[in-house]
Amino acid sequence: MHDFNLIITTQRGNERNCVREVMMLVDEAGGPETRLGRTRFPGLIVGSVKGDPVELLRRIRPLIERDPWDLRFAQKLIPIQKNVVADIPHIREAAWELAQLIPEGASFKIAVNKRGSELRTIELIREAASKIERKVDLESPDKVIQIEIIDDVAGISLIQVDDIVSVTKLQEKAMEG
């Protein structure tokens, strides 16, 4: 699936159970038509959501927050807004296009996850940030340019930190009270 707009992580060997679990969440959230499929990487699932994956995850998050231990298989859900060829020129251009939506005076950071790619993370970040005229804040940015590379495809998003749903972090937050 080269045209994905959702990435889900799970423990290796739990992919099938994770797909069922996430599909139940999508249904409970009244989400749009969604297709999920395995990748060649153990524990990594990609999906295609009709509509906005960021909005879907914003509707799913409260369902998980209610009881984060209800989820046994899904670990992290990451929305993707744009797919490009996983090379520096295409990624730099896509990051710049999305960065146009960062408000004047707002800060950002770039986060990268690579699977099956020889690209160097530091070079990717340097090149992707090179044309963006906004303040960098690595600790608490207003926006995150998330770059997820799977083999020859890069999925890129401009999101808020909380738009990535981490079940582990929600469980930790629930324990804090």
Residue pairs with C-beta under 8 A, 6 or more apart in sequence:
1 35
1 37
1 39
1 46
1 47
1 48
2 83
2 153
3 48
3 83
4 46
4 47
4 48
4 80
4 83
4 150
4 153
4 155
5 47
5 48
5 49
5 53
5 79
5 80
5 81
5 83
5 155
6 34
6 36
6 46
6 47
6 48
6 49
6 53
6 56
6 77
6 78
6 79
6 80
7 44
7 45
7 46
7 47
7 76
7 77
7 78
7 80
7 148
7 150
7 155
8 18
8 22
8 36
8 44
8 45
8 46
8 47
8 74
8 75
8 76
8 77
8 78
9 43
9 44
9 45
9 74
9 75
9 76
9 78
10 17
10 18
10 43
10 45
10 73
10 74
10 75
11 43
11 73
11 75
12 42
12 43
13 42
13 43
14 43
14 73
15 38
15 42
15 43
15 45
17 72
17 73
18 45
18 73
18 74
19 36
19 38
19 45
21 71
21 72
21 73
21 74
22 34
22 36
22 45
22 47
22 74
22 77
23 34
23 36
25 31
25 60
25 63
25 64
25 71
25 74
26 32
26 34
26 49
26 56
26 60
28 63
29 56
29 59
29 60
29 63
30 59
31 49
31 51
31 56
31 59
31 60
32 49
32 50
32 51
32 56
33 49
33 50
34 47
34 48
34 49
34 50
34 56
35 47
35 48
36 45
36 46
36 47
37 45
37 46
37 47
38 44
38 45
39 45
39 46
39 115
39 150
40 116
40 151
41 115
41 116
41 150
44 115
44 150
46 150
47 53
49 56
53 79
53 80
53 81
54 79
54 81
54 157
54 159
54 163
56 79
57 77
57 79
57 163
57 164
57 165
58 163
60 77
60 165
61 162
61 165
61 170
64 70
64 71
64 165
64 167
64 170
65 170
65 173
65 174
68 167
68 170
68 171
68 173
68 174
69 171
69 174
71 167
74 167
75 166
75 167
75 168
76 164
76 165
76 166
76 167
76 168
77 164
77 165
78 146
78 148
78 157
78 164
79 157
79 159
79 163
79 164
80 146
80 148
80 155
80 156
80 157
81 98
81 156
81 157
81 158
81 159
82 94
82 97
82 98
82 155
82 156
82 157
83 153
83 154
83 155
83 156
84 90
84 91
84 93
84 94
84 153
84 154
84 156
85 152
85 153
85 154
86 117
86 119
86 149
86 150
86 151
86 152
86 153
86 154
87 119
88 119
88 123
88 124
88 127
90 154
91 124
91 127
91 128
91 147
91 154
91 156
92 127
92 128
92 130
92 131
94 154
94 156
95 110
95 128
95 129
95 132
95 145
95 147
95 156
96 128
96 131
96 132
98 145
98 156
98 157
98 158
99 108
99 131
99 132
99 134
99 145
99 158
101 143
101 158
102 108
102 132
102 134
102 142
102 143
102 158
103 142
105 135
106 134
106 135
106 142
106 143
107 134
107 135
107 136
107 137
107 140
107 141
107 142
107 143
108 132
108 134
108 135
108 136
108 137
108 141
108 142
108 143
108 144
108 145
109 136
109 137
109 138
109 141
109 144
109 145
110 124
110 125
110 128
110 129
110 144
110 145
110 147
111 144
111 145
111 146
111 147
112 121
112 124
112 125
112 147
112 148
112 149
113 147
113 148
113 149
114 121
114 149
115 149
115 150
115 151
116 149
116 150
116 151
116 152
117 149
117 151
119 149
124 147
128 145
128 147
129 136
132 145
140 161
141 161
142 160
143 158
143 159
143 160
144 157
144 158
144 159
144 160
144 161
144 163
145 156
145 157
145 158
146 156
146 157
146 158
146 159
146 164
147 154
147 155
147 156
148 154
148 155
148 156
149 155
157 163
